[in-house]
């Protein structure tokens, strides 16, 4: 598993950078992760916060970031590194969504449970130093993340300098809060079980996105947990020929 993570992220990033250099490509956008921060000491976390990843995935992404920064420092490459927080949701038009049968993302898993595809939702850790004991995350809608990429590319095309940006809303929700909202929106009281923490899971990580707002003018449209959940649930129900009742936000 460790080999696969570093091969897919670090090694393949190096290969791609080599190809860009060979072909004269000098604009590069990289999908990184909030996992590079590890156990953030302050939330919301800024891009200048210490990077201290506590799991192999975060370390592989941070290694990739350093490769990109080294290429940028020694060549004409300009880059934007986007540090994703917890990506969720589906196309608001119902055309695209996550299809992974073995997905582990909370909102996807909870929606699957609401549709009886899974027997239960498992909470990993109920003793975190948070108000309800479960981990807190900053969920960003996939369409807003896609817009961030477009804005970043436009920024580079207009001569922008290399930058690192957080991609999140600055609002955190606990695992229990997310599960409760999925239950409320779906109208299904699915089973929830509690388990021990997983190694490498931080208690709380939320984004300070002021920089991407200011530098590239990013303006999210779906920064509402219910919107994220409802687009996910609509997509999943649509796959089974079902319709979710309209929700007023």
N, C-alpha and C positions, 0 to 999 in steps of 0.2 A: 504493500500500500504506500509506504514512504517513497519507494522508487517511482511509483506511478505519479504521485503528487509532484515531485520535483522534476520528473521528466516532462509531464504535461505543462507545467508552469515555467519553471526556471530554464530548463534546457530548450524547450520550444520557443521561449521568448528570445533566447540567445540566437537560435537559428533564424528566427524572423528578423531580428536586428541585423544579422549578417546579410540576409537577402536584401533588406532595405538599403544597406550600405552598398552592396554590389550593383543594385539597380538605380542608385541615385535618388532614392525616396527619402525626403527630409522632413516629413511630417508623420507623427506617430501618436496614436491614442491607445492607452493601455487600460485594461480593466483590472483594477486592483481591488482591495478589500479593506474594510474597517478592522479586519482581524490583525492587521499589522500593528495596531495600537495595543493589543493584548488587554490587560486589566487597566483600563484608563483610570488615572487618579482623579480626573475632573471630567464632568459631563455638563454640557455638550463638549465634545473633544474637537480641538482645532487641528489644522494640518501641521502645525509646528509642535504638537505634542510628541513626547518620546515614543518611538516605535519599538515596542517590546513584545512581539508576538509570543503567544503561549501554546501554540499548536503548530504542527508541520505545515498545514495549509497557509497560515499567516506567514510563516518563515519563508515558504517558497515564493509567495507573492512579494515579500520584502526583498528577497534576493533578486527577483525580476526587476523591481523598481531600481535597485542599485545598478544593475546592468544597463538599464535605460539611461539613468543619470550619467553613468560613465561614458556611454556612447554620445550623449548630448554634450558632454564637456570636452570631448576630443574630436568632434565632427560637426557638420552643419545640421545635424538632426535637432529639430524642435519637437517637443513632446508635451502631451497633457496626460497626466496620470489621474484617473478617476477612482477614488476609493469608495466603492459601493458599500452602503450599509445593507440592511436586509431587503432584498428585492422580492417583490410579491405582486399579485394582481394579474390581470389579463387584459387583452385588447378591449377597449370600451365598446367597440363595434361588434364584439363577439366573434371575430374572425381568427384570432390567434390566442394561444394560451399554452400553458405547460402540459406536456404529454407524458412526462417521465413516470412510469408505473411504480418506481421505487423511490420517489422523491421523499426527502426528509424535512422540507421546509414546513414550518408550523401551519401557516394559513392553508396551504395546499392539503396537508395531512388532515387538518380539522374539517375542511370542506369534503374531503373523501369520506370521513367518518359520518358527516351529516347526510351523505348520500348512500350510506351503508356499504361503501366499498371497503372500509376498514372497520374492524369491530370496536375500536377504541382509539383514543388519543393518549399518548404517554407524556407526562410532564417529567422532565429530567432535572430534578433538583427543586426542593421546596424550602430550602434553608439558606437561600442567598440573603445578603443584607439589603433587601428591598422591601417595600411596604407589605407585599403579600407573600414574600419568600421565594417568588419565581423570577427568572431572569427577565431583564428589560432590554428591548431592542427597538431600534428606529427603523420602521418599515417604509420603503420607498416604492411607489408604483412603477411598474416596468415602463410605462409610456413616458413618465417624467424622466426616467433614466435614459431612454432612447433620445429624448429631446436634449438632455445634457450632452450626449455624444455629438449631436448635430451642432449644438452651440459651440462645443469645444473645437470641432473641425473648422467652423466658420472663424473662430478666434485665431486659429493657427493660419488659416488662409489669408487673414488680414494682417499677418506679420506679428502675431502675438508671441511673446517669449514663453519658454518652457515653464509649466506650472503643475502643481499638484492640487487637486480639489476633492473635498468631501462631497459625496452625493447622498444626502439624507434630508430629513425635514426638521431635525432638532427636537422631535417629540417622541418620547419612548413609551412603549406599552409592554406590560408584563405578559407572560405566557397565559396566566389566568384571564387577564383582560381580553386578550385575543380570542381565547376559547369561548368566553362568555358572549362576545359579539357575534361570533360565528353561530353559536346556538340561537341567539336572538334573531339574527337575520334569516337563518334557514328555518327556524321554527322547530328544530330537532334537538332534543336533549340527549345527545350521544354520551357514551360512557367515557370517563376519564380516569386514568390510573396514575399513581405517583411512583416515581423511581428515584434512585440516587442521581446525583450530578454526573455529567459526563466530563472526563478529563479535558481541560482546555477551554471550558465554557466560562466566559467572564460574567460577572453579575449584571453589569449594565454598560451599554455602549450607545450613545446617541451623538448625532453629528452637529457640529457648528458649520453651517453651509453659507455663512456670510461671504466668504471669499468668492465662490462660484457665482453668487448673486451679483456681486460688485464687478468682478473682472469680465465675465462673459455675458452677463445679463440673463442668466437662467431664471425662468419663472415657472415653477411647477403648477400643475392644474389639478392634481389628484391627491393632495396632501391631507387626506382624511381616511382614517382607518376603515370606516364603513364602506367607503368607495372602493378601497382596495379589496376588501372581503367580498363585496357584492359583485365586482367584475370577475373575481375568481370563481365564485359560486355560480354566476350566470354561465360562464364558460363551461364549467364542469357539468351543469345541468343540461346545457344545450347539446352536449355530446351524447346525452341519453334521451334527447327529445323532450326535455322538461323546460318549464318557464318559471323564472323567479318573479314574484310579484314586485311591482315598482316600489322603490324605497325613496322617501323624501329625505334629503340631507339637510 
